[in-house]
């Protein structure tokens, strides 16, 4: 399942409504990008949405750790394990 490993942003469901107002189901997927971030001196590949990527870009390791701790409840299990070391 597509999910941002930091913010937990995932697939959203809704309805597609045509001009004649016929309704059909559809989904919106997050725009995930694979990037490397440094956590506790270890380079880790993560899949993050582009909104999160903008906040990570240009940040140093201390700022990245603050972002990760702010989103501690939505982190993936893999990142939580690395962060706790």
MODELLER restraints for C-alpha pairs under 7 A, 6 or more apart:
rsr = mdl.restraints
at = mdl.atoms
rsr.add(forms.Gaussian(group=physical.xy_distance, feature=features.Distance(at['CA:2:A'], at['CA:10:A']), mean=5.92, stdev=0.5))
rsr.add(forms.Gaussian(group=physical.xy_distance, feature=features.Distance(at['CA:2:A'], at['CA:11:A']), mean=6.74, stdev=0.5))
rsr.add(forms.Gaussian(group=physical.xy_distance, feature=features.Distance(at['CA:3:A'], at['CA:9:A']), mean=5.57, stdev=0.5))
rsr.add(forms.Gaussian(group=physical.xy_distance, feature=features.Distance(at['CA:3:A'], at['CA:10:A']), mean=4.43, stdev=0.5))
rsr.add(forms.Gaussian(group=physical.xy_distance, feature=features.Distance(at['CA:4:A'], at['CA:10:A']), mean=6.52, stdev=0.5))
rsr.add(forms.Gaussian(group=physical.xy_distance, feature=features.Distance(at['CA:4:A'], at['CA:32:A']), mean=6.77, stdev=0.5))
rsr.add(forms.Gaussian(group=physical.xy_distance, feature=features.Distance(at['CA:4:A'], at['CA:47:A']), mean=5.91, stdev=0.5))
rsr.add(forms.Gaussian(group=physical.xy_distance, feature=features.Distance(at['CA:4:A'], at['CA:48:A']), mean=4.57, stdev=0.5))
rsr.add(forms.Gaussian(group=physical.xy_distance, feature=features.Distance(at['CA:4:A'], at['CA:49:A']), mean=5.55, stdev=0.5))
rsr.add(forms.Gaussian(group=physical.xy_distance, feature=features.Distance(at['CA:5:A'], at['CA:46:A']), mean=6.63, stdev=0.5))
rsr.add(forms.Gaussian(group=physical.xy_distance, feature=features.Distance(at['CA:5:A'], at['CA:47:A']), mean=5.93, stdev=0.5))
rsr.add(forms.Gaussian(group=physical.xy_distance, feature=features.Distance(at['CA:5:A'], at['CA:48:A']), mean=5.83, stdev=0.5))
rsr.add(forms.Gaussian(group=physical.xy_distance, feature=features.Distance(at['CA:5:A'], at['CA:75:A']), mean=5.65, stdev=0.5))
rsr.add(forms.Gaussian(group=physical.xy_distance, feature=features.Distance(at['CA:5:A'], at['CA:76:A']), mean=5.06, stdev=0.5))
rsr.add(forms.Gaussian(group=physical.xy_distance, feature=features.Distance(at['CA:6:A'], at['CA:48:A']), mean=6.57, stdev=0.5))
rsr.add(forms.Gaussian(group=physical.xy_distance, feature=features.Distance(at['CA:6:A'], at['CA:68:A']), mean=6.81, stdev=0.5))
rsr.add(forms.Gaussian(group=physical.xy_distance, feature=features.Distance(at['CA:6:A'], at['CA:71:A']), mean=6.57, stdev=0.5))
rsr.add(forms.Gaussian(group=physical.xy_distance, feature=features.Distance(at['CA:6:A'], at['CA:74:A']), mean=6.33, stdev=0.5))
rsr.add(forms.Gaussian(group=physical.xy_distance, feature=features.Distance(at['CA:6:A'], at['CA:75:A']), mean=4.77, stdev=0.5))
rsr.add(forms.Gaussian(group=physical.xy_distance, feature=features.Distance(at['CA:6:A'], at['CA:76:A']), mean=6.70, stdev=0.5))
rsr.add(forms.Gaussian(group=physical.xy_distance, feature=features.Distance(at['CA:7:A'], at['CA:71:A']), mean=6.21, stdev=0.5))
rsr.add(forms.Gaussian(group=physical.xy_distance, feature=features.Distance(at['CA:7:A'], at['CA:74:A']), mean=5.55, stdev=0.5))
rsr.add(forms.Gaussian(group=physical.xy_distance, feature=features.Distance(at['CA:7:A'], at['CA:75:A']), mean=6.47, stdev=0.5))
rsr.add(forms.Gaussian(group=physical.xy_distance, feature=features.Distance(at['CA:8:A'], at['CA:74:A']), mean=5.20, stdev=0.5))
rsr.add(forms.Gaussian(group=physical.xy_distance, feature=features.Distance(at['CA:8:A'], at['CA:75:A']), mean=6.58, stdev=0.5))
rsr.add(forms.Gaussian(group=physical.xy_distance, feature=features.Distance(at['CA:10:A'], at['CA:29:A']), mean=6.79, stdev=0.5))
rsr.add(forms.Gaussian(group=physical.xy_distance, feature=features.Distance(at['CA:10:A'], at['CA:30:A']), mean=6.05, stdev=0.5))
rsr.add(forms.Gaussian(group=physical.xy_distance, feature=features.Distance(at['CA:11:A'], at['CA:27:A']), mean=6.68, stdev=0.5))
rsr.add(forms.Gaussian(group=physical.xy_distance, feature=features.Distance(at['CA:11:A'], at['CA:28:A']), mean=5.75, stdev=0.5))
rsr.add(forms.Gaussian(group=physical.xy_distance, feature=features.Distance(at['CA:11:A'], at['CA:29:A']), mean=4.81, stdev=0.5))
rsr.add(forms.Gaussian(group=physical.xy_distance, feature=features.Distance(at['CA:11:A'], at['CA:30:A']), mean=6.33, stdev=0.5))
rsr.add(forms.Gaussian(group=physical.xy_distance, feature=features.Distance(at['CA:12:A'], at['CA:27:A']), mean=5.68, stdev=0.5))
rsr.add(forms.Gaussian(group=physical.xy_distance, feature=features.Distance(at['CA:12:A'], at['CA:28:A']), mean=5.17, stdev=0.5))
rsr.add(forms.Gaussian(group=physical.xy_distance, feature=features.Distance(at['CA:12:A'], at['CA:29:A']), mean=6.66, stdev=0.5))
rsr.add(forms.Gaussian(group=physical.xy_distance, feature=features.Distance(at['CA:13:A'], at['CA:26:A']), mean=6.18, stdev=0.5))
rsr.add(forms.Gaussian(group=physical.xy_distance, feature=features.Distance(at['CA:13:A'], at['CA:27:A']), mean=4.59, stdev=0.5))
rsr.add(forms.Gaussian(group=physical.xy_distance, feature=features.Distance(at['CA:13:A'], at['CA:28:A']), mean=6.43, stdev=0.5))
rsr.add(forms.Gaussian(group=physical.xy_distance, feature=features.Distance(at['CA:14:A'], at['CA:25:A']), mean=6.03, stdev=0.5))
rsr.add(forms.Gaussian(group=physical.xy_distance, feature=features.Distance(at['CA:14:A'], at['CA:26:A']), mean=5.64, stdev=0.5))
rsr.add(forms.Gaussian(group=physical.xy_distance, feature=features.Distance(at['CA:14:A'], at['CA:27:A']), mean=6.14, stdev=0.5))
rsr.add(forms.Gaussian(group=physical.xy_distance, feature=features.Distance(at['CA:15:A'], at['CA:23:A']), mean=6.14, stdev=0.5))
rsr.add(forms.Gaussian(group=physical.xy_distance, feature=features.Distance(at['CA:15:A'], at['CA:24:A']), mean=5.51, stdev=0.5))
rsr.add(forms.Gaussian(group=physical.xy_distance, feature=features.Distance(at['CA:15:A'], at['CA:25:A']), mean=4.54, stdev=0.5))
rsr.add(forms.Gaussian(group=physical.xy_distance, feature=features.Distance(at['CA:15:A'], at['CA:26:A']), mean=5.52, stdev=0.5))
rsr.add(forms.Gaussian(group=physical.xy_distance, feature=features.Distance(at['CA:16:A'], at['CA:23:A']), mean=5.69, stdev=0.5))
rsr.add(forms.Gaussian(group=physical.xy_distance, feature=features.Distance(at['CA:16:A'], at['CA:24:A']), mean=5.26, stdev=0.5))
rsr.add(forms.Gaussian(group=physical.xy_distance, feature=features.Distance(at['CA:16:A'], at['CA:25:A']), mean=5.95, stdev=0.5))
rsr.add(forms.Gaussian(group=physical.xy_distance, feature=features.Distance(at['CA:16:A'], at['CA:26:A']), mean=5.99, stdev=0.5))
rsr.add(forms.Gaussian(group=physical.xy_distance, feature=features.Distance(at['CA:17:A'], at['CA:23:A']), mean=4.73, stdev=0.5))
rsr.add(forms.Gaussian(group=physical.xy_distance, feature=features.Distance(at['CA:17:A'], at['CA:24:A']), mean=6.70, stdev=0.5))
rsr.add(forms.Gaussian(group=physical.xy_distance, feature=features.Distance(at['CA:30:A'], at['CA:49:A']), mean=6.22, stdev=0.5))
rsr.add(forms.Gaussian(group=physical.xy_distance, feature=features.Distance(at['CA:31:A'], at['CA:49:A']), mean=5.29, stdev=0.5))
rsr.add(forms.Gaussian(group=physical.xy_distance, feature=features.Distance(at['CA:31:A'], at['CA:50:A']), mean=6.04, stdev=0.5))
rsr.add(forms.Gaussian(group=physical.xy_distance, feature=features.Distance(at['CA:32:A'], at['CA:47:A']), mean=5.93, stdev=0.5))
rsr.add(forms.Gaussian(group=physical.xy_distance, feature=features.Distance(at['CA:32:A'], at['CA:48:A']), mean=5.24, stdev=0.5))
rsr.add(forms.Gaussian(group=physical.xy_distance, feature=features.Distance(at['CA:32:A'], at['CA:49:A']), mean=4.33, stdev=0.5))
rsr.add(forms.Gaussian(group=physical.xy_distance, feature=features.Distance(at['CA:32:A'], at['CA:50:A']), mean=6.35, stdev=0.5))
rsr.add(forms.Gaussian(group=physical.xy_distance, feature=features.Distance(at['CA:33:A'], at['CA:47:A']), mean=5.43, stdev=0.5))
rsr.add(forms.Gaussian(group=physical.xy_distance, feature=features.Distance(at['CA:33:A'], at['CA:48:A']), mean=5.54, stdev=0.5))
rsr.add(forms.Gaussian(group=physical.xy_distance, feature=features.Distance(at['CA:33:A'], at['CA:49:A']), mean=6.12, stdev=0.5))
rsr.add(forms.Gaussian(group=physical.xy_distance, feature=features.Distance(at['CA:33:A'], at['CA:50:A']), mean=6.71, stdev=0.5))
rsr.add(forms.Gaussian(group=physical.xy_distance, feature=features.Distance(at['CA:34:A'], at['CA:45:A']), mean=6.61, stdev=0.5))
rsr.add(forms.Gaussian(group=physical.xy_distance, feature=features.Distance(at['CA:34:A'], at['CA:46:A']), mean=5.58, stdev=0.5))
rsr.add(forms.Gaussian(group=physical.xy_distance, feature=features.Distance(at['CA:34:A'], at['CA:47:A']), mean=4.43, stdev=0.5))
rsr.add(forms.Gaussian(group=physical.xy_distance, feature=features.Distance(at['CA:34:A'], at['CA:48:A']), mean=6.46, stdev=0.5))
rsr.add(forms.Gaussian(group=physical.xy_distance, feature=features.Distance(at['CA:35:A'], at['CA:45:A']), mean=5.53, stdev=0.5))
rsr.add(forms.Gaussian(group=physical.xy_distance, feature=features.Distance(at['CA:35:A'], at['CA:46:A']), mean=5.58, stdev=0.5))
rsr.add(forms.Gaussian(group=physical.xy_distance, feature=features.Distance(at['CA:35:A'], at['CA:47:A']), mean=6.44, stdev=0.5))
rsr.add(forms.Gaussian(group=physical.xy_distance, feature=features.Distance(at['CA:36:A'], at['CA:43:A']), mean=6.15, stdev=0.5))
rsr.add(forms.Gaussian(group=physical.xy_distance, feature=features.Distance(at['CA:36:A'], at['CA:44:A']), mean=5.32, stdev=0.5))
rsr.add(forms.Gaussian(group=physical.xy_distance, feature=features.Distance(at['CA:36:A'], at['CA:45:A']), mean=4.35, stdev=0.5))
rsr.add(forms.Gaussian(group=physical.xy_distance, feature=features.Distance(at['CA:36:A'], at['CA:46:A']), mean=6.16, stdev=0.5))
rsr.add(forms.Gaussian(group=physical.xy_distance, feature=features.Distance(at['CA:37:A'], at['CA:43:A']), mean=5.59, stdev=0.5))
rsr.add(forms.Gaussian(group=physical.xy_distance, feature=features.Distance(at['CA:37:A'], at['CA:44:A']), mean=5.46, stdev=0.5))
rsr.add(forms.Gaussian(group=physical.xy_distance, feature=features.Distance(at['CA:37:A'], at['CA:45:A']), mean=6.53, stdev=0.5))
rsr.add(forms.Gaussian(group=physical.xy_distance, feature=features.Distance(at['CA:38:A'], at['CA:44:A']), mean=6.13, stdev=0.5))
rsr.add(forms.Gaussian(group=physical.xy_distance, feature=features.Distance(at['CA:38:A'], at['CA:61:A']), mean=6.44, stdev=0.5))
rsr.add(forms.Gaussian(group=physical.xy_distance, feature=features.Distance(at['CA:39:A'], at['CA:83:A']), mean=6.94, stdev=0.5))
rsr.add(forms.Gaussian(group=physical.xy_distance, feature=features.Distance(at['CA:56:A'], at['CA:64:A']), mean=6.43, stdev=0.5))
